[in-house]
């Protein structure tokens, strides 16, 4: 005889299965929800960590760039200063690399703050050295300026003294005389002012005493100008030239060597020619290249 299944029992079984499935679905949903929340939290933590690293890197660059910019404002003022700045930039760069490694290692922020403070102290130390170096340079510059002024004053004094010595040692003609002479029988000479009777011109000069001037041989140059204003030359010879103190090449009529020993001395130069035209004859005397004697004579 077949067993008769109770419809109520079947219904209960179906309800039980559905309940179990519902519970399993709810449990799965709860698990997925919790798992998603865990993943989301971890993601947020990771994002926050990345943001923190980026922020600290930016803070590091800000500290570093400010320090370098403040120091480099002094670049180009002197070689010593540029050498000191190169040393400072090298040390700051080394600190920047060390702090960057600490940031990558997620080092505690207080440690980073200490390292930032060390970078600031390093910059301040170099700034103090820069100020000290600039002050030393200013002092040396001031001292050099004072020395230069003193040296210039000494040189000016020496130049003035040397100029006075040069002036004092310059030989001077105490007197210059030009005589027109008529040569008579027996060699007698008579002074005349008549051009037609003049046979020679006698130019005599006296060098004044000078105990300051160095002794030695000197050359006296004589320039004699005819009434037309031309420098006269010996017959059959060309005009010779000498260099004046100013460097100018000047033609001259005669030259005379003298030995000067400090005492006054007198010499005579004779100029002869066949005819002396009427007019004014001018004589210029140079010694050491300097014009120091002028005299004129008039023949009628």
C-alpha positions, 0 to 999 in steps of 0.5 A, spaced: 500 500 500 503 506 497 505 511 502 501 518 502 505 524 502 502 530 506 501 536 502 503 540 509 509 537 509 511 538 502 509 546 504 514 546 510 520 543 506 519 548 501 518 554 506 525 551 509 529 551 503 526 558 501 528 560 508 535 557 507 536 560 501 534 567 503 539 567 509 544 565 505 543 571 500 542 575 506 549 573 509 552 573 502 550 580 501 552 582 508 559 579 507 560 583 500 558 589 503 563 588 509 568 586 504 567 592 500 567 597 506 574 594 508 576 595 501 574 602 500 577 604 507 584 601 505 583 605 498 582 611 502 588 610 507 592 608 501 590 615 497 591 619 504 598 616 504 599 618 497 596 625 498 601 626 505 607 624 501 605 629 496 604 634 501 610 633 504 615 632 498 612 639 496 613 642 503 620 639 502 621 643 495 618 649 498 623 649 504 629 648 499 627 653 494 626 658 499 633 657 502 637 656 495 633 663 493 635 667 499 642 665 498 643 666 491 641 673 491 648 674 493 651 671 487 656 674 483 658 679 488 665 676 489 669 670 487 670 668 495 662 669 495 661 665 489 665 659 492 661 660 499 655 659 495 657 653 491 659 650 498 652 652 501 648 649 495 651 643 495 650 642 503 643 644 502 642 639 496 645 633 500 640 635 506 634 635 501 636 628 498 636 625 505 629 628 507 626 626 501 628 619 503 625 619 510 619 622 506 619 616 502 620 611 508 614 615 511 618 617 517 614 621 523 612 628 521 616 630 527 622 627 525 621 631 518 620 637 522 626 637 525 630 636 519 626 642 516 629 646 522 636 643 520 635 646 513 633 652 516 639 653 521 644 651 515 641 657 511 642 662 517 649 659 518 651 661 511 647 667 511 651 669 517 658 667 514 656 671 507 654 678 512 661 677 515 665 676 509 661 682 505 663 686 512 670 684 511 670 685 504 667 692 505 673 693 510 678 691 506 676 695 500 675 701 505 682 700 507 685 699 500 681 706 498 685 709 504 691 706 502 690 708 494 689 715 496 695 716 501 699 713 495 696 718 490 698 723 495 705 721 496 706 720 488 703 727 487 707 730 493 713 726 490 711 728 483 711 736 485 718 735 489 721 732 483 718 737 478 721 742 483 728 738 483 727 738 475 726 746 475 731 747 480 736 743 476 735 746 469 740 750 467 739 757 465 743 762 461 745 768 465 746 773 459 746 772 452 749 778 447 749 778 440 754 783 437 755 785 430 763 786 428 767 790 423 774 786 422 779 791 421 786 791 419 791 787 423 785 783 426 782 789 430 774 788 431 770 794 432 762 793 434 758 796 429 750 796 427 751 797 420 750 791 415 754 793 410 760 793 415 759 787 419 763 781 417 761 777 423 756 776 429 759 774 436 754 770 440 756 770 447 752 767 453 753 765 460 751 759 463 748 761 470 751 757 477 747 751 479 749 746 484 743 742 484 744 740 476 748 734 475 755 735 472 757 733 465 757 734 458 751 738 455 750 741 448 748 748 447 744 749 440 744 755 437 738 757 432 739 764 428 734 767 424 735 772 418 731 778 417 726 774 413 725 769 419 729 763 416 734 759 420 741 760 418 745 755 416 753 755 414 754 756 407 754 749 403 751 745 409 744 743 410 740 745 416 741 739 422 735 738 427 735 736 434 729 734 438 726 739 443 724 737 450 717 737 447 719 732 442 719 737 436 724 736 431 727 743 430 733 745 425 739 749 428 745 753 426 750 751 430 751 746 436 756 747 442 759 742 447 760 744 454 762 741 460 758 743 466 761 742 473 756 747 477 760 753 476 758 759 471 761 759 465 761 763 459 762 761 451 762 764 445 760 762 438 762 766 432 758 766 425 761 769 419 758 770 412 760 774 406 754 779 406 749 781 412 742 784 409 739 789 413 734 787 418 733 784 425 737 778 427 734 773 432 738 768 436 735 762 440 739 758 445 737 751 447 740 747 453 737 740 455 732 741 449 729 747 452 729 754 450 732 758 455 735 764 452 733 769 446 737 775 444 736 780 437 740 785 434 738 790 428 743 792 422 741 798 418 
